[in-house]
Amino acid sequence: MRPVYGRAGRRARPPRRRRGQVKHGWTSVGLAAVSLAGCIHYAPEPPPERYPAALEARRLDEKPAGAVWSGADLLAAALARNPQVAAARARHATALAAARTAKLGPGLTLTLTGEYADETPHWGYGAAADVPVDAGVRRRVRVTTADLQALQAWYDVGEAAWTVRTALEKARIDAQSAAVELPLAEGVVDLRRERLQRLERRVAAGEDDRAPALVAQNDLGGGERRLAEARGRSDQAAVALAKALGVAPPAVRNLALAPVAEPPALGDLPAWRGQAALSRGDVLRAIADYDIAENALRLEVTKQYPEVRIGPGYNYDHGVTKLPLNLSLALPSYDLNRRAIDQAEAGRAASGRAMEAVQADVLSRVDTAAAALATARATLDRLASRELPAARRAAANTARAVRAGEADRVDDLAARAAALDADLNLLDARRAVWTATADLEDALRRAFDPAETAILQAAMTRPGALR
């Protein structure tokens, strides 16, 4: 084809339609470039490798050296450093991000087409979009489910905090008990060793037979085992305390701990028991599971009806501009989604049974801890009122008999060791009372110390509504 010239002899411009097509094409290219420039680029980040060194460098600096740490002080430090609590909070932050993402509708699908034909104009092109109608039950179920999962993650933070609190309390109990137990156990070993040596000298001199010495040797072995166990409990308590606080064991070796408080009166235990079956974090998590199953059933019922998708488009068909509009319907299965509905109903029923099982476990834990506390208290009262005074009276009577010449030193050593054994038994009973109290607090999710309750409530204040 020859070029067309105007009146002035200059070459004629191309038609306006072609110039508009070129202009629109460059506009599309520019928009695509701007969109790509606004995308977030992937930045790799290696996993943390310096945690062991950071853990060794951590120190408990909330209080000056030599200060006494109460249970509330330890709990506040643990919630700020414990890795399990930090991991639970990170999972909650992830769930919050997922909930915010769920509020965004699904992205549209854009299809670009182009064709060449042996005619004028040669090129034809088009663009078609597939836009799902994100409204109604489908959107509400998606958003509500994500919100419930974020709520469950927050309940997990509370459960992690209570796990740390219980571990911290038991470590404190073991540490304080071991500090009292070690000198008592050492005293028992010293007395029984001296008694065995005296009996062995008697046997060697022919003053006594071998049987009392064998019994004394067996008693000494029991005392040495008790001393070794006490030292092991002391070391284990330090490790458990450091783990709960999120520090290395050297950071807690010289930590001064406040005495463990005695358990309060349990007149309100029935009311606390009922509240625990409704308000514990694991119960609330099970309730959220039921709500999620309910939403799943609602979604399956909605899927009996077609899902609507709109498909606007644009076609330039070799010189002819067309604006098509498609309406797509995603039809349900041939059984009108009945089997999926049955499955969702079964899942809802299973969630209900699971919630009842969690509540039954909570009530059982409360009853078990309360029974253990009552038994430990009865044992403590019996030892404090009967066995310990009797052992001390026997030791005092034996000492008077030795001074009067009616008994020998071997009998005095045996009576004094028996009195220390009674002190150790009383300490075991007191430790059992403290441990049962910690188990009851854990089962009720209720700290008997008001200061610890305030710290837990502040830690469980949600960081704001979903955005």
Summary of the structure (lengths in Angstrom):
residues: 467
radius of gyration: 38.8
end to end distance: 63.4
largest distance: 149.3
contacts: 1303
relative contact order: 0.12
helix: 67%
strand: 9%
